[in-house]
Amino acid sequence: MSTIELVIAIGLSLLALALPVVAGIIVIGFVIIAIQRIWSFFNKPSFQTNETVSPSRELG
């Protein structure tokens, strides 16, 4: 019975140490993805042209 308790105690101790590291890696990943999306949003190529088409030019 004490062996089971020891294994569970060691397992929970390792889990308590590992989870903050895993959570930190996940948060860093989300931050990197967010920065990439924001960067691509502000750096979209502009499809506007300098040439304007007047309505009279379209009709005739």
C-alpha positions in Angstrom: 0.0 0.0 0.0 2.8 2.4 0.8 4.4 1.7 -2.6 1.2 2.9 -4.4 1.1 6.0 -2.2 4.8 6.7 -3.1 4.2 6.3 -6.8 1.1 8.6 -6.7 3.0 11.2 -4.7 6.0 11.2 -7.1 3.6 11.3 -10.1 1.7 14.2 -8.7 4.9 16.0 -7.8 6.2 15.6 -11.3 2.8 16.8 -12.7 2.9 19.9 -10.5 6.3 20.7 -11.9 5.5 19.9 -15.5 2.2 21.6 -15.9 3.4 25.2 -15.4 6.1 24.6 -18.0 3.5 23.1 -20.5 1.1 26.0 -19.8 3.9 28.5 -20.4 4.8 26.8 -23.8 1.1 26.9 -24.8 0.8 30.6 -23.9 4.0 31.5 -25.8 2.6 29.6 -28.8 -0.6 31.5 -28.7 1.3 34.8 -28.4 3.4 34.0 -31.4 0.3 33.0 -33.5 -1.4 36.2 -32.4 1.6 38.4 -33.4 1.8 36.7 -36.8 -1.9 37.2 -37.5 -1.7 40.9 -36.4 1.4 41.4 -38.5 -0.2 39.8 -41.6 -3.4 41.9 -41.1 -1.4 45.2 -41.1 0.8 44.1 -44.0 -1.8 43.0 -46.5 -1.0 44.2 -50.0 -3.1 47.0 -51.2 -5.2 46.3 -54.3 -6.1 49.9 -55.0 -4.9 51.3 -58.3 -4.1 54.9 -59.1 -6.3 54.8 -62.2 -10.0 55.8 -61.6 -12.7 54.9 -64.0 -15.3 57.6 -64.6 -19.0 56.6 -65.2 -19.0 58.3 -68.6 -15.9 56.2 -69.6 -17.8 53.0 -68.7 -20.9 53.9 -70.7 -19.3 55.0 -73.8 
